[in-house]
Amino acid sequence: MSNIQPPAQPDESSEGRDKTYSEEAEMSVITMIASALERWYEQLGRQFGPLSRPQRRMLRLLSMDTKVRVSDLSEQLGVTTAGTTRMLDKLESLGYAARSRMDQYDQRQVYVTLTTDGAAALHEAERVFQERVQTLLNKLNPAERATLAHLLQLLNK
């Protein structure tokens, strides 16, 4: 799989030294994981078919609901409303998303929906993404892939 191996246990008998070693070993493992995730992220790329990584993420959120308020979308994406609006401007110009005001009592609320073209673009982006993930995972044997899937599920709980 890779050159990352768990650190060897120390031969020292002092509990204080073991604790220091354990903390250092744990930080070393965390650093290796962080570096590996960063490389994985870079290898996946920034563009997935017609969509950039942030556009894909936004359309995935839109695909989960029939209409989403811009403010809720901003919160789910972890960006400002202004940042969300800029991204929506682009997606709307591409015909992938549509904004509307649906509440007759509060016209301040702007809702976003995924268009048919947006669903098609998302489908293509998902295909490209899955293809890249599969290519990267081909470095692992089936047992390693199953272990990785299990560990990722544990992290996502």
N, C-alpha and C positions, 0 to 999 in steps of 0.2 A: 504494500500500500504506500508507505512513505518511510522516510528516515526518522520519523518521530517515534521515540521509544520512551516508555515510562522511566523516570530516573531510578537508579539503583538505590536501595535502602542503605543508610549509613551504618557503619560498623561501630560507631561510638555508643557508649553506654549511658552517657549523661543525658537526662531527660531534657534539660535546657538546650543542649546542642541539637538533639533530635528535633525539638520544636523549631529551632531556627532553621535547620536543614529542611524540615517539612514546609515551612513558609517559603523558603527560597525555591524549593523544588516545585511547589504549587504555582508560584509566580512564573517560573520558567515554563511550566506546562501551559499556563494561561497565555503567556506571550507567544508560544508556538501555535496555539489554537488561533489566536487573534491574527497572526501573520498568515496562517493557512487560509483563514476565512477571507482575508484581504486579497490574497492571490486568486482564490476561487471567484470572488466578486469581479476582479479584473478580467479573468478568463471568460466569464459569461458575457462580457461586453456591455455596451451602453445602449445599443440599438437592437430591437427585436422586430425584424420585419419593418412595418411602417411606423412603429411606436418606439419612442425613447423609454428608458427604464421608468422615469416618473409618469409619463403618459400611460404606460401599461398599468402601472399601479393605480392610477386614478380611474381608468376604464374598468379595471377589475372591481373596484369599489362600486362604481356605477352599475355594473352588471348584477350586483347582489340585491338591488332594490329597484323598484319601478321609478321612484323619484327621490332625490336626495337634496336636502337644503345645502346651499353653498357653505354656510357656516359649519354644518355637520361634516361636510366633506373636508373642509380645512382642518377641523379637529382630528378626524381620522387619519389624515395625511401628516399631521404634525407641522403644518406650515400656516403662514398668515393667510387671512382672507384675501389680501392683495395678491399674494403669490398664487393662490388657488385661482383667482380671477384671471391672472395672466395666462396660466396654463389652460384654463377653460376657453379663453379667447382663441388660442391656437387650435384647440380641439374642435371648437365650434366652427372655425374657418375651414377646417378639414372636413367638416360634416360628420364628425364622430360623436358630438355631444350637442344637446340643445338645452337652452335655458328658458324658463318660463316663470310667470308669477301666477300661482293657482288660487291663492286664498283671497277671496273678494273682500275680506275684512282687513287684511294686512298685506298691502302691496309691497312692503319692504322685503318680504320673504321671497328669495329667488330659489327656484328648484332646478335641478339638472337631471336630464335623462340621457340614457345611452341610445344613440340612433342605430338604425339597421346597418349603416356603413361603419359605425363605431364597433358594433358587435362583430362584423366581418374583420375589421382591422385587429380587434382583440383576439379573435380566433387565430389569425395568422401570426400574431405576436406570440401567442401561447404555443403554437406549433414550433416556431423558431426557438423559443426558450426551452421547451422540452427536448428538442433535438440537441441543443448545446449541453444541457444537463446530462443527457444520455451519453454524449461524446466524452464528457469529463468523467462520468462514472464508469465508463468502460475500462478505466485504469484499475478498477477494483474487481475482485472476483465476486460471484453471487453472494457468498457468505458475508463478505465485507460490506457489500451494498445493503444487505439485510440488517447488519449490525448498525450501519450508519443511519438507516431509516428508523430503526428503533430508538437510537440515541436522539435523533432530531425530534421524534415524537415526544420523548421525555422532556426535552427542552421547551417544547411548545405547549406544554400543559399549563 
